[in-house]
Amino acid sequence: MTVREAAAALGAEIMQGEFEDVTLTGAYTGDLLSDVMAHAKDGGALITIQAHKNTVAVASLVNIAAIIVCNKRPLPPDMLEAAAEEGIAVLLTGENQFTVSGKLWELLRLAL
């Protein structure tokens, strides 16, 4: 399942669309960015409420393909600019992390 397919299936809005539409390899849910750096996997999605430029920096370090920001958190322009520079998709949803994690797990499970 590609990033764009996942966004459509989740009903998430693509807020930063300058990215390669790669196949997601999994996902990691977390808000503690040091934990994300230690445990997120290459090519996956990050499900979080952390809507700031540092989230993009961490995503770039671990080669995250997409950041899914939950609870309709406001996205600052510098976050979206940084994501565009790094080629990382930023998706926005009104759903909480638990719901998005469950839905994405099911979608990726079925896609494999």
PyRosetta script that sets phi, psi and omega in degrees:
from pyrosetta import init, pose_from_sequence

init()
pose = pose_from_sequence("MTVREAAAALGAEIMQGEFEDVTLTGAYTGDLLSDVMAHAKDGGALITIQAHKNTVAVASLVNIAAIIVCNKRPLPPDMLEAAAEEGIAVLLTGENQFTVSGKLWELLRLAL")
pose.set_psi(1, 127.0)
pose.set_omega(1, -179.3)
pose.set_phi(2, -81.5)
pose.set_psi(2, 169.9)
pose.set_omega(2, 178.6)
pose.set_phi(3, -59.3)
pose.set_psi(3, -46.7)
pose.set_omega(3, -179.1)
pose.set_phi(4, -65.2)
pose.set_psi(4, -39.1)
pose.set_omega(4, 176.7)
pose.set_phi(5, -63.8)
pose.set_psi(5, -41.9)
pose.set_omega(5, 178.6)
pose.set_phi(6, -64.0)
pose.set_psi(6, -42.7)
pose.set_omega(6, 178.9)
pose.set_phi(7, -59.2)
pose.set_psi(7, -45.8)
pose.set_omega(7, 179.9)
pose.set_phi(8, -63.7)
pose.set_psi(8, -44.6)
pose.set_omega(8, -178.1)
pose.set_phi(9, -66.1)
pose.set_psi(9, -32.5)
pose.set_omega(9, 179.1)
pose.set_phi(10, -84.3)
pose.set_psi(10, -12.7)
pose.set_omega(10, -174.6)
pose.set_phi(11, 70.9)
pose.set_psi(11, 26.5)
pose.set_omega(11, -179.5)
pose.set_phi(12, -91.0)
pose.set_psi(12, 146.7)
pose.set_omega(12, 179.3)
pose.set_phi(13, -88.8)
pose.set_psi(13, 131.2)
pose.set_omega(13, 175.8)
pose.set_phi(14, -81.5)
pose.set_psi(14, 112.4)
pose.set_omega(14, -176.2)
pose.set_phi(15, -94.9)
pose.set_psi(15, -23.5)
pose.set_omega(15, 177.0)
pose.set_phi(16, -135.1)
pose.set_psi(16, 108.3)
pose.set_omega(16, -170.7)
pose.set_phi(17, -105.9)
pose.set_psi(17, 11.1)
pose.set_omega(17, 178.9)
pose.set_phi(18, -92.5)
pose.set_psi(18, 81.6)
pose.set_omega(18, -177.5)
pose.set_phi(19, -153.9)
pose.set_psi(19, 159.9)
pose.set_omega(19, 174.0)
pose.set_phi(20, -80.7)
pose.set_psi(20, 130.2)
pose.set_omega(20, -175.9)
pose.set_phi(21, -81.5)
pose.set_psi(21, 74.6)
pose.set_omega(21, -175.9)
pose.set_phi(22, -83.0)
pose.set_psi(22, 164.7)
pose.set_omega(22, 173.6)
pose.set_phi(23, -78.6)
pose.set_psi(23, 127.1)
pose.set_omega(23, 179.0)
pose.set_phi(24, -69.6)
pose.set_psi(24, 138.3)
pose.set_omega(24, -179.5)
pose.set_phi(25, -98.4)
pose.set_psi(25, -5.1)
pose.set_omega(25, -177.6)
pose.set_phi(26, 157.3)
pose.set_psi(26, -160.1)
pose.set_omega(26, 179.7)
pose.set_phi(27, -157.2)
pose.set_psi(27, 159.4)
pose.set_omega(27, 175.2)
pose.set_phi(28, -138.0)
pose.set_psi(28, 133.8)
pose.set_omega(28, 179.5)
pose.set_phi(29, -108.5)
pose.set_psi(29, 124.0)
pose.set_omega(29, 178.8)
pose.set_phi(30, -177.1)
pose.set_psi(30, 154.4)
pose.set_omega(30, 178.2)
pose.set_phi(31, -116.9)
pose.set_psi(31, -16.9)
pose.set_omega(31, 177.3)
pose.set_phi(32, -85.9)
pose.set_psi(32, 106.0)
pose.set_omega(32, -169.4)
pose.set_phi(33, -64.1)
pose.set_psi(33, -29.9)
pose.set_omega(33, 175.9)
pose.set_phi(34, -65.9)
pose.set_psi(34, -34.2)
pose.set_omega(34, 176.5)
pose.set_phi(35, -68.4)
pose.set_psi(35, -39.9)
pose.set_omega(35, 177.3)
pose.set_phi(36, -61.5)
pose.set_psi(36, -44.5)
pose.set_omega(36, 179.0)
pose.set_phi(37, -59.9)
pose.set_psi(37, -36.3)
pose.set_omega(37, -176.5)
pose.set_phi(38, -79.6)
pose.set_psi(38, -26.4)
pose.set_omega(38, -169.4)
pose.set_phi(39, -126.0)
pose.set_psi(39, -18.6)
pose.set_omega(39, -179.7)
pose.set_phi(40, -68.0)
pose.set_psi(40, 148.9)
pose.set_omega(40, -176.7)
pose.set_phi(41, -104.9)
pose.set_psi(41, 149.8)
pose.set_omega(41, 177.8)
pose.set_phi(42, -53.0)
pose.set_psi(42, 131.4)
pose.set_omega(42, 174.8)
pose.set_phi(43, 80.4)
pose.set_psi(43, 7.2)
pose.set_omega(43, -178.8)
pose.set_phi(44, -95.3)
pose.set_psi(44, -173.4)
pose.set_omega(44, 175.4)
pose.set_phi(45, -107.7)
pose.set_psi(45, 146.6)
pose.set_omega(45, 173.5)
pose.set_phi(46, -106.3)
pose.set_psi(46, 121.9)
pose.set_omega(46, 178.4)
pose.set_phi(47, -103.4)
pose.set_psi(47, 119.9)
pose.set_omega(47, -170.5)
pose.set_phi(48, -157.1)
pose.set_psi(48, 171.1)
pose.set_omega(48, 168.4)
pose.set_phi(49, -111.9)
pose.set_psi(49, 2.4)
pose.set_omega(49, -179.6)
pose.set_phi(50, -78.4)
pose.set_psi(50, 100.6)
pose.set_omega(50, -176.5)
pose.set_phi(51, -108.4)
pose.set_psi(51, 78.6)
pose.set_omega(51, 176.4)
pose.set_phi(52, -157.6)
pose.set_psi(52, 171.7)
pose.set_omega(52, -174.0)
pose.set_phi(53, -59.8)
pose.set_psi(53, -33.7)
pose.set_omega(53, -179.9)
pose.set_phi(54, -63.8)
pose.set_psi(54, -29.4)
pose.set_omega(54, 177.1)
pose.set_phi(55, -62.7)
pose.set_psi(55, -39.9)
pose.set_omega(55, 178.4)
pose.set_phi(56, -66.2)
pose.set_psi(56, -41.2)
pose.set_omega(56, 179.5)
pose.set_phi(57, -60.3)
pose.set_psi(57, -45.0)
pose.set_omega(57, 178.9)
pose.set_phi(58, -65.9)
pose.set_psi(58, -43.9)
pose.set_omega(58, 179.0)
pose.set_phi(59, -58.9)
pose.set_psi(59, -39.3)
pose.set_omega(59, 179.0)
pose.set_phi(60, -66.1)
pose.set_psi(60, -39.8)
pose.set_omega(60, -179.9)
pose.set_phi(61, -60.7)
pose.set_psi(61, -37.4)
pose.set_omega(61, -177.5)
pose.set_phi(62, -103.7)
pose.set_psi(62, 10.5)
pose.set_omega(62, 175.8)
pose.set_phi(63, 61.1)
pose.set_psi(63, 45.7)
pose.set_omega(63, 174.7)
pose.set_phi(64, -72.6)
pose.set_psi(64, 136.2)
pose.set_omega(64, -179.4)
pose.set_phi(65, -83.3)
pose.set_psi(65, -32.1)
pose.set_omega(65, -175.7)
pose.set_phi(66, -149.5)
pose.set_psi(66, 141.7)
pose.set_omega(66, 172.5)
pose.set_phi(67, -107.7)
pose.set_psi(67, 123.9)
pose.set_omega(67, 177.7)
pose.set_phi(68, -107.5)
pose.set_psi(68, 109.9)
pose.set_omega(68, -179.2)
pose.set_phi(69, -93.1)
pose.set_psi(69, 125.3)
pose.set_omega(69, -175.3)
pose.set_phi(70, -97.5)
pose.set_psi(70, 171.0)
pose.set_omega(70, 176.2)
pose.set_phi(71, 61.2)
pose.set_psi(71, 25.3)
pose.set_omega(71, 177.5)
pose.set_phi(72, 51.6)
pose.set_psi(72, 37.8)
pose.set_omega(72, 177.6)
pose.set_phi(73, -60.9)
pose.set_psi(73, 140.4)
pose.set_omega(73, 175.9)
pose.set_phi(74, -63.7)
pose.set_psi(74, 137.7)
pose.set_omega(74, -179.7)
pose.set_phi(75, -104.2)
pose.set_psi(75, 115.7)
pose.set_omega(75, -179.6)
pose.set_phi(76, -70.0)
pose.set_psi(76, 147.0)
pose.set_omega(76, -179.1)
pose.set_phi(77, -56.4)
pose.set_psi(77, -36.7)
pose.set_omega(77, -178.2)
pose.set_phi(78, -67.7)
pose.set_psi(78, -27.0)
pose.set_omega(78, 175.2)
pose.set_phi(79, -67.5)
pose.set_psi(79, -46.8)
pose.set_omega(79, -178.8)
pose.set_phi(80, -66.5)
pose.set_psi(80, -36.6)
pose.set_omega(80, 177.2)
pose.set_phi(81, -64.5)
pose.set_psi(81, -44.7)
pose.set_omega(81, 179.0)
pose.set_phi(82, -62.9)
pose.set_psi(82, -41.5)
pose.set_omega(82, 179.2)
pose.set_phi(83, -63.7)
pose.set_psi(83, -39.4)
pose.set_omega(83, 177.7)
pose.set_phi(84, -63.9)
pose.set_psi(84, -42.1)
pose.set_omega(84, 178.6)
pose.set_phi(85, -62.3)
pose.set_psi(85, -35.3)
pose.set_omega(85, -178.3)
pose.set_phi(86, -90.5)
pose.set_psi(86, -8.6)
pose.set_omega(86, -179.1)
pose.set_phi(87, 71.6)
pose.set_psi(87, 32.8)
pose.set_omega(87, -180.0)
pose.set_phi(88, -105.5)
pose.set_psi(88, 128.1)
pose.set_omega(88, 177.6)
pose.set_phi(89, -69.1)
pose.set_psi(89, 143.5)
pose.set_omega(89, 172.9)
pose.set_phi(90, -123.8)
pose.set_psi(90, 120.2)
pose.set_omega(90, 179.5)
pose.set_phi(91, -112.1)
pose.set_psi(91, 150.0)
pose.set_omega(91, -179.9)
pose.set_phi(92, -128.3)
pose.set_psi(92, 134.3)
pose.set_omega(92, 178.5)
pose.set_phi(93, -138.3)
pose.set_psi(93, 153.4)
pose.set_omega(93, 175.9)
pose.set_phi(94, -85.9)
pose.set_psi(94, -8.3)
pose.set_omega(94, -178.1)
pose.set_phi(95, -80.8)
pose.set_psi(95, 160.7)
pose.set_omega(95, -179.9)
pose.set_phi(96, -83.6)
pose.set_psi(96, 171.4)
pose.set_omega(96, -175.5)
pose.set_phi(97, -63.7)
pose.set_psi(97, -38.4)
pose.set_omega(97, -179.9)
pose.set_phi(98, -60.7)
pose.set_psi(98, -48.3)
pose.set_omega(98, -178.1)
pose.set_phi(99, -64.2)
pose.set_psi(99, -47.3)
pose.set_omega(99, -179.2)
pose.set_phi(100, -63.6)
pose.set_psi(100, -41.3)
pose.set_omega(100, 178.9)
pose.set_phi(101, -60.4)
pose.set_psi(101, -45.4)
pose.set_omega(101, 179.4)
pose.set_phi(102, -63.8)
pose.set_psi(102, -44.9)
pose.set_omega(102, 179.9)
pose.set_phi(103, -63.9)
pose.set_psi(103, -45.1)
pose.set_omega(103, -178.2)
pose.set_phi(104, -68.1)
pose.set_psi(104, -37.6)
pose.set_omega(104, 176.1)
pose.set_phi(105, -57.4)
pose.set_psi(105, -47.5)
pose.set_omega(105, -179.2)
pose.set_phi(106, -64.0)
pose.set_psi(106, -43.9)
pose.set_omega(106, 179.1)
pose.set_phi(107, -61.4)
pose.set_psi(107, -45.2)
pose.set_omega(107, -178.7)
pose.set_phi(108, -70.1)
pose.set_psi(108, -35.8)
pose.set_omega(108, 177.9)
pose.set_phi(109, -61.6)
pose.set_psi(109, -43.1)
pose.set_omega(109, -179.0)
pose.set_phi(110, -72.0)
pose.set_psi(110, -27.9)
pose.set_omega(110, -178.1)
pose.set_phi(111, -76.4)
pose.set_psi(111, -20.0)
pose.set_omega(111, -177.3)
pose.set_phi(112, -88.1)
pose.dump_pdb("model.pdb")
